[in-house]
Amino acid sequence: MWQALVEAVEDRSAKGIALALSAGIDRGVLRPGERLPPIRRVARDLQVAPATISAAWSQLARAGLIETDGRRGTRVREASVGPRRYRRALDSRAGYRVDLSTGLPDPRLLPDLHAAMRRVRRDETQHSYLEEPVVPALREVLEASWPHPVEALTVVDGAMDAHSQFVAAHLRFGDRVAVEQPCFPPLLDLLEMAGTVPIGVRYDAEGPVVADVVSALDAGAKVLFFQPWGQNPSGRSLSLARAGELATVLAGRDSVIVEDDSAGGAPSGPQISLGALLPDRIVLVRSFSKTHGPDLRLAAIGGPASVVAPIVERRYLGQGWSSRLVQSILLELLTDPHSREQVTRAQATYAVRTAALASALADRGVCVPGRDGINLWVPVADQGAALLHLAAAGVRAASGDPFWISAPDSDHIRITTSSIDADDEPGLAALADLVADAARAGTWAGHR
């Protein structure tokens, strides 16, 4: 059986070997749980360097097809990995009096969807399979609010659906992609399940680090994914100066840049987009979950027609379009003065809440990297000890590990600030004391 697979490998590059084994797994030639030969034996059988086999194994592992288990060796995985980082990041269990792990907006600050539904007239909704995917009036509102002119725009079922559609339309097994570090866990899960190879790009106080972006592109990255405003989990945003630097190094490349606008809280400065500098290369994904309600399940994708059109065409073979009734509800929310004021007030409230906890932590010697959005990325001495310390007090935070491609150099936890009460000074002080103590739990190496 193994010899038959060896003989089936025509392209003896790492990608070619990975593709051949992937086909063998799909056909059942290699069964779940079956152990693969040692790397050196496979290299000898295929007459390639062991490093080539190691690279092929890495691609298969990222795609969730094989797994390495110490002395048991490398085996065909029993089942798809699924959203493993996502589950770890949001593994919510009962018993917590305060849950600061969710990354969700405060439901009390969201516009009233039911009221908006009642305001949508029946004759404003479509009753045909043949209409355009996007409600025309919604398209006009979205285009008018976009940070830069776009050739094409469509609406999909949320930000992760947007990323999933983009990946399916434009990326293939083994493609390299540049991804901000730390990063939103479901995106990492999606990229790995698609068999792409994520390359980490650090996100500092001004945005993606230019040198890391250049290194990733030199390594063959076809796409750069990053959040320009209120980056989750770090709370940082892209600066105008960094946007200019990135535009300079990206101008001579053919890579696509995907900007993910999912922040519910407004950044401390203007919303800077690379689209103003590289309009033919930027795809902006704008989610309305945190601003208008997670159950809307709507996001817009705007960018070059060469990128957006294949997504629209591909969706015709699946769901076709996002509910035009729900689109009409979003249109009502985006144009109704009261709803618009609610969203503006919510973003201002989030900014106050995030800044209040960040300042309280700084007063206690724990400095967070950014304050935009609804999350704080808290450095801790020991992640496990910090989470246990909080749990003992009935408070849940998110583990930092799922936000990394590989093992991080330092430990963090993510605290969601959207629902804390910044006006409750004693309560805020008690929470800051608790988080600061949790940050020091274990051997503290980064306290200032």
RONUSE-522888 format. One record per residue (C-alpha): residue in one letter; y, x, z. Coordinates in Angstrom, 2 decimals. Each point is the difference from the previous one (the first is absolute). Layout:
% residues N
   r        c2        c1        c3
   a         Y         X         Z
...
***
This chain:
% residues 448
   r        c2        c1        c3
   m      0.00      0.00      0.00
   w      2.44      2.76      0.98
   q     -0.94      2.04     -3.07
   a      0.75     -3.01     -2.21
   l      3.48     -0.21      1.52
   v      0.55      3.72     -0.53
   e     -0.93     -0.35     -3.65
   a      2.41     -2.95     -0.35
   v      3.01      2.13      1.02
   e      1.77      0.98     -3.21
   d      3.44      0.88      1.37
   r     -0.60      2.64      2.68
   s      3.49     -0.11      1.45
   a      0.40     -1.42      3.52
   k      1.24     -3.30     -1.42
   g     -2.81     -0.16     -2.57
   i     -2.65      0.63      2.65
   a      1.56     -2.61      2.29
   l      0.06     -2.55     -2.81
   a     -3.67      0.66     -0.85
   l     -1.11     -0.42      3.62
   s      2.18     -3.08      0.33
   a     -1.80     -1.51     -3.00
   g     -3.33      0.93      1.60
   i      0.95     -1.79      3.19
   d      1.15     -3.06     -1.94
   r     -3.31     -0.14     -1.90
   g     -2.04      0.36      3.18
   v     -1.41      3.41     -0.97
   l      1.48      1.25      3.26
   r     -0.53     -2.56      2.75
   p      2.08     -0.68      3.14
   g     -0.99      2.41      2.75
   e     -1.64      2.47     -2.39
   r      0.68      3.62      0.86
   l      1.54      2.25     -2.65
   p     -1.23      3.58     -0.48
   p      2.03      2.83      1.57
   i      3.10      1.06     -1.91
   r     -1.44      3.39     -0.93
   r     -3.12     -1.58     -1.48
   v      2.07     -2.46     -2.05
   a      2.22      2.87     -1.17
   r     -3.09      1.96     -1.05
   d     -1.52     -2.99     -1.81
   l      3.23     -0.66     -1.89
   q      0.86      3.69     -0.42
   v      3.50     -0.37      1.42
   a      1.82      1.48      2.98
   p     -0.63     -1.55      3.44
   a      3.74     -0.69      0.21
   t     -0.32     -2.33     -3.02
   i     -2.71     -2.02      1.77
   s      2.05     -0.05      3.18
   a      2.95     -1.42     -1.96
   a     -2.26     -2.62     -1.61
   w     -1.37     -0.98      3.41
   s      3.58     -0.35      1.30
   q      0.85     -2.40     -2.82
   l     -3.10     -2.09      0.66
   a      0.73     -0.05      3.73
   r      3.57     -1.16     -0.61
   a     -1.35     -2.78     -2.19
   g     -2.27     -1.07      2.87
   l     -3.23      0.74     -1.89
   i     -1.40      2.79      2.18
   e      0.45      1.24      3.55
   t     -0.72      3.23      1.83
   d     -1.60     -0.22      3.43
   g     -0.35      3.45      1.51
   r     -3.57      1.29      0.04
   r     -1.24     -3.17     -1.69
   g      1.73      1.22     -3.13
   t      1.70     -2.01     -2.70
   r     -1.30     -3.47     -0.78
   v      0.80     -2.92     -2.24
   r      2.11     -2.35      2.06
   e     -1.67     -3.19      1.16
   a      2.97     -2.23     -0.83
   s      3.57      0.13     -1.26
   v      2.39      1.62      2.45
   g      2.43     -2.92     -0.20
   p      3.43      0.21      1.62
   r     -1.15      2.35      2.76
   r      3.44      1.42      0.81
   y      1.50     -3.48     -0.04
   r     -2.61     -1.28      2.43
   r      0.59      2.94      2.34
   a      3.77     -0.40     -0.10
   l     -0.15     -3.75      0.69
   d     -3.15     -0.22      2.14
   s      1.48     -2.61      2.31
   r     -2.04     -1.15      2.95
   a      0.69     -2.62      2.61
   g      1.17      0.94      3.46
   y      3.40      1.54     -0.71
   r      3.07     -1.59      1.52
   v      2.22      1.72     -2.58
   d     -1.10      0.94     -3.51
   l      2.27      2.61     -1.60
   s     -2.55      1.06     -2.62
   t      0.36     -2.59     -2.73
   g      2.88      1.14     -2.22
   l      0.86     -3.69     -0.40
   p      3.42     -1.67      0.08
   d      1.09     -2.23      2.87
   p     -1.04     -3.53     -1.06
   r      2.98     -1.40      1.92
   l      2.35      1.76     -2.42
   l     -1.60     -1.18     -3.24
   p      1.50     -2.77     -2.15
   d     -1.60     -3.43      0.25
   l     -2.50     -0.22     -2.88
   h     -0.71     -3.67      0.65
   a      3.67     -0.90     -0.32
   a      0.21      1.98     -3.25
   m     -3.09     -1.81     -1.31
   r      1.64     -3.36      0.61
   r      3.10      1.10     -1.93
   v     -1.97      0.94     -3.14
   r      0.06     -2.93     -2.42
   r     -3.28     -0.97     -1.61
   d      1.42      0.18     -3.51
   e      1.01      3.64      0.62
   t     -3.64      1.13      0.19
   q     -2.17      0.68     -3.05
   h     -3.18     -1.89     -0.85
   s     -1.31      2.06     -2.89
   y     -2.11      3.07     -0.62
   l      2.33      0.95     -2.84
   e      3.25      0.70      1.86
   e      1.37      3.49      0.64
   p     -1.50      1.79      3.05
   v      3.38      0.17      1.76
   v      2.21     -3.04      0.62
   p      3.07      0.72     -2.19
   a      2.57     -0.76      2.72
   l     -1.84      2.29      2.43
   r     -0.06      2.76     -2.60
   e      3.79     -0.25     -0.34
   v      0.51      0.22      3.76
   l     -2.36      2.96      0.33
   e      1.56      1.90     -2.88
   a      3.48     -0.57      1.42
   s     -1.10      1.40      3.39
   w     -1.94      2.99     -1.39
   p      1.50      3.40      0.90
   h     -0.03      1.03     -3.69
   p     -0.51     -1.67     -3.39
   v     -3.65     -0.45     -1.02
   e     -1.72     -0.62     -3.33
   a     -2.72     -2.24      1.43
   l     -0.62     -1.93      3.19
   t     -2.87     -2.13      1.29
   v     -1.15     -1.63      3.23
   v     -3.38      0.63      1.66
   d     -1.80     -0.96      3.20
   g      1.56      2.45      2.45
   a      0.66      3.74      0.11
   m     -3.65      1.04      0.26
   d     -0.87     -2.21     -2.95
   a      2.78      1.78     -1.89
   h     -1.49      3.39      0.85
   s     -3.51     -1.20     -0.81
   q      1.13     -1.32     -3.39
   f      1.85      3.23     -0.74
   v     -2.99      2.16      0.95
   a     -2.40     -2.10     -2.09
   a      2.31      0.04     -3.03
   h      1.14      3.63      0.05
   l     -2.36      2.23      2.02
   r     -3.56      1.13     -0.56
   f     -2.73      1.61      2.06
   g      0.94      3.58      0.85
   d      3.73     -0.38     -0.73
   r      2.24      1.86      2.42
   v      2.83     -1.87      1.71
   a      2.78      1.18      2.29
   v      0.32     -2.04      3.20
   e      2.49      0.26      2.83
   q     -1.30      1.29      3.33
   p     -0.32     -1.86      2.30
   c     -0.83     -3.02     -2.18
   f     -0.78     -3.73      0.28
   p     -3.80     -0.06      0.67
   p     -0.98     -2.77     -2.49
   l      1.53      1.97     -2.86
   l     -2.12      3.03      0.89
   d     -3.08     -2.23      0.19
   l      0.81     -1.49     -3.41
   l      0.52      3.39     -1.64
   e     -3.19      1.43      1.44
   m     -2.07     -3.05     -0.94
   a      1.30      0.36     -3.56
   g     -1.29      3.58     -0.03
   t      3.41      1.63     -0.35
   v      0.89      3.22      1.81
   p      3.01     -0.41      2.34
   i      2.21      3.06      0.49
   g      2.19     -0.11      3.09
   v      3.78      0.30     -0.27
   r      1.92      0.43      3.25
   y      2.77     -2.50      0.73
   d      2.81      1.62      1.98
   a      3.38     -1.27      1.23
   e      1.27     -0.48     -3.57
   g     -3.10     -1.16     -1.89
   p     -2.93      1.60     -1.84
   v      0.14      3.79      0.27
   v      0.92      1.38     -3.42
   a     -2.26      3.06      0.20
   d     -3.00     -2.20      0.84
   v      0.78     -2.33     -2.92
   v      0.17      2.96     -2.37
   s     -3.30      1.38      1.33
   a     -1.69     -3.38     -0.42
   l      1.29     -0.37     -3.56
   d     -1.08      3.55     -0.82
   a     -3.44     -0.94      1.30
   g     -0.14     -2.84     -2.53
   a      1.28     -3.02      1.94
   k      0.68     -2.87     -2.41
   v      1.83     -2.21      2.50
   l      2.18      0.42      3.08
   f     -0.21     -2.84      2.55
   f      2.64     -0.19      2.72
   q      2.11     -2.39      2.06
   p      3.73      0.61     -0.50
   w      1.26     -2.13      2.92
   g     -1.35     -0.37      3.53
   q     -3.13      2.01     -0.78
   n     -3.04     -1.34      1.84
   p     -0.81      1.57      2.44
   s      2.69      2.70      0.31
   g      3.10     -2.23     -0.20
   r      1.74      2.41     -2.37
   s      1.88     -0.78     -3.22
   l      0.90      1.78     -3.22
   s      3.42      1.69     -0.03
   l      2.31      0.18     -3.00
   a     -0.18      3.80     -0.01
   r     -3.80      0.03      0.04
   a     -0.10     -2.63     -2.76
   g      2.06      2.34     -2.18
   e     -2.30      2.94      0.74
   l     -3.10     -2.03     -0.77
   a      1.50     -1.34     -3.22
   t      0.70      3.56     -1.13
   v     -3.60      1.20      0.45
   l     -1.51     -3.25     -1.33
   a      2.18     -0.19     -3.11
   g     -2.17      2.36     -2.01
   r     -3.28     -1.62      1.00
   d     -1.85     -3.05     -1.29
   s     -1.23     -1.19      3.40
   v      0.77     -3.56      1.13
   i      1.73     -0.55      3.36
   v     -0.94     -3.12      1.96
   e      2.56     -0.96      2.66
   d     -1.35     -2.40      2.63
   d      2.68     -2.20      1.57
   s     -1.85     -1.76      2.81
   a      2.41      0.60      2.89
   g      1.12     -3.06      1.90
   g      2.80      1.84      1.76
   a      2.98      1.26     -1.95
   p      0.48      3.80     -0.18
   s      2.87      1.55      1.89
   g      1.69      0.91     -3.29
   p      0.02     -1.33     -3.56
   q     -3.29     -0.70     -1.75
   i     -0.41      3.05     -2.25
   s     -2.40     -0.27     -2.94
   l     -1.05      2.63     -2.53
   g      0.22     -2.78     -2.56
   a      3.75      0.53     -0.27
   l     -0.71      3.56     -1.19
   l     -3.33     -0.38     -1.83
   p     -0.14     -3.66     -1.10
   d     -2.72      0.62     -2.59
   r     -2.37      1.51      2.57
   i      0.41     -2.11      3.15
   v     -2.09     -3.00      0.99
   l      1.36     -1.86      3.02
   v     -2.30     -2.29      1.99
   r      2.01     -2.39      2.17
   s     -1.92     -2.05      2.56
   f      1.36     -3.16      1.64
   s     -2.59     -0.13      2.79
   k      2.05      1.58      2.77
   t      3.29     -1.60     -0.99
   h     -1.11     -3.52     -0.93
   g     -3.53     -0.44      1.34
   p     -3.42      1.69     -0.32
   d     -1.59     -3.25     -1.21
   l      2.20     -0.07     -3.11
   r     -2.22      2.79     -1.39
   l      2.59      0.89     -2.62
   a      1.40      3.27     -1.27
   a      1.92      0.93     -3.14
   i     -0.69      2.98     -2.24
   g      2.84      1.31     -2.12
   g      0.10      3.02     -2.31
   p     -0.66      1.26     -3.50
   a     -1.76     -2.48     -2.30
   s     -2.63      2.65     -0.73
   v     -1.07     -0.20      3.65
   v      0.60     -3.65      0.88
   a     -1.30     -1.65     -3.22
   p     -3.61      1.25      0.42
   i     -0.02     -1.47      3.50
   v      1.17     -3.38     -1.32
   e     -2.62      0.09     -2.76
   r     -2.77      1.00      2.38
   r      0.80     -2.87      2.35
   y     -0.54     -2.50     -2.82
   l     -3.71      0.88      0.28
   g      0.04     -0.79      3.72
   q      2.35     -2.19      2.00
   g      2.44     -0.17     -2.93
   w      3.13     -0.44      2.13
   s      1.14     -0.43      3.56
   s      0.48     -3.64      1.00
   r      3.19     -1.28     -1.61
   l      0.35     -2.46      2.86
   v      0.10      2.90      2.47
   q      2.39      1.82     -2.34
   s      2.27     -3.05      0.12
   i     -0.09      0.10      3.79
   l      1.01      3.68     -0.08
   l      2.79     -0.85     -2.45
   e      1.26     -2.62      2.42
   l     -0.07      2.51      2.86
   l      1.82      2.64     -2.05
   t      2.78     -2.36     -1.07
   d      0.45     -2.28      3.02
   p      3.01      1.26      2.05
   h     -1.61     -0.81      3.36
   s     -3.24      1.83     -0.90
   r      1.93      3.00     -1.29
   e      1.99      0.13      3.24
   q     -3.24     -0.15      2.00
   v     -1.43      2.98     -1.85
   t      3.20      2.00      0.45
   r      0.07     -0.83      3.70
   a     -3.67      0.94      0.39
   q      0.53      3.39     -1.61
   a      2.94      0.69      2.29
   t     -2.09     -1.06      2.99
   y     -2.86      2.29     -1.01
   a      2.44      2.90     -0.34
   v      1.28     -0.61      3.54
   r     -3.51     -0.27      1.43
   t     -1.28      3.13     -1.71
   a      3.07      2.03      0.95
   a     -0.15     -1.24      3.60
   l     -3.56      1.17      0.59
   a      0.54      3.23     -1.94
   s      3.06      0.83      2.10
   a     -1.80     -0.88      3.23
   l     -2.86      2.31     -0.97
   a      2.43      2.79     -0.92
   d      1.56     -0.34      3.46
   r     -3.49      0.66      1.37
   g     -0.57      3.06     -2.18
   v     -2.08     -1.63     -2.74
   c      1.71      0.29     -3.39
   v     -1.17     -2.08     -2.94
   p      0.60      1.11     -3.62
   g      1.73     -3.13     -1.34
   r      1.49     -3.35      1.03
   d     -0.03     -2.11     -3.16
   g     -2.35     -2.96     -0.35
   i     -2.09     -1.59      2.75
   n     -2.19      2.92      1.11
   l      0.38      3.17      2.05
   w     -2.22      3.04     -0.65
   v     -0.42      1.40      3.49
   p     -1.21      3.61      0.45
   v     -2.57      0.26      2.78
   a     -1.94      2.80      1.66
   d     -3.34     -1.69     -0.52
   q     -0.40     -3.15     -2.06
   g     -3.09     -1.27      1.83
   a      1.52      0.61      3.42
   a      3.25     -1.70     -1.05
   l     -1.77     -3.11     -1.27
   l     -2.14     -0.21      3.14
   h      3.09      0.37      2.21
   l      1.70     -2.88     -1.80
   a     -3.16     -2.11     -0.01
   a     -0.34      0.39      3.76
   a      3.39     -1.70      0.27
   g     -1.02     -2.74     -2.44
   v      2.00      1.39     -2.94
   r     -1.49      0.71     -3.41
   a      1.38      2.52     -2.52
   a     -1.37      1.14     -3.35
   s     -1.98      3.21     -0.31
   g      1.67      2.65     -2.12
   d     -3.12      1.40     -1.70
   p     -0.41     -2.73     -2.67
   f      3.43      0.86     -1.42
   w     -1.17      3.45     -1.15
   i     -2.04      1.11     -3.00
   s     -1.73      2.63      2.12
   a      0.15      1.17      3.60
   p      3.66      0.29      1.10
   d      1.55      3.09      1.57
   s      1.43     -2.04      2.88
   d     -0.74     -3.29      1.76
   h      2.05     -3.18     -0.33
   i     -0.19     -3.70      0.77
   r      1.89     -2.77     -1.73
   i      2.04     -2.49      2.03
   t      1.19     -3.20     -1.71
   t      3.43     -0.97      1.31
   s      0.53     -3.32     -1.81
   s     -0.69     -2.25      3.00
   i      1.39      1.98      2.95
   d      2.99     -1.39      1.89
   a      2.84      2.51     -0.23
   d      2.16     -2.16      2.30
   d     -2.53      0.21      2.83
   e      1.16      3.33      1.42
   p     -2.55      0.18      2.85
   g     -2.83     -0.97     -2.35
   l      1.11      2.49     -2.64
   a      0.27      2.77      2.61
   a     -3.47     -0.79      1.31
   l     -1.46      0.09     -3.52
   a      1.75      3.30     -0.74
   d     -1.32      1.46      3.27
   l     -3.51     -1.11     -0.91
   v      0.13      1.41     -3.54
   a      1.54      3.27      1.20
   d     -2.72      0.39      2.62
   a     -2.63     -0.76     -2.66
   a      1.54      2.66     -2.25
   r     -0.53      2.58      2.75
   a     -3.54     -1.07      0.84
   g     -2.29      2.95     -0.65
   t      1.23      3.52     -0.74
   w      3.59     -0.42     -1.09
   a      1.02      2.54     -2.62
   g      2.99     -1.57     -1.73
   h      2.15     -1.43      2.81
   r      3.67      0.84     -0.18
***
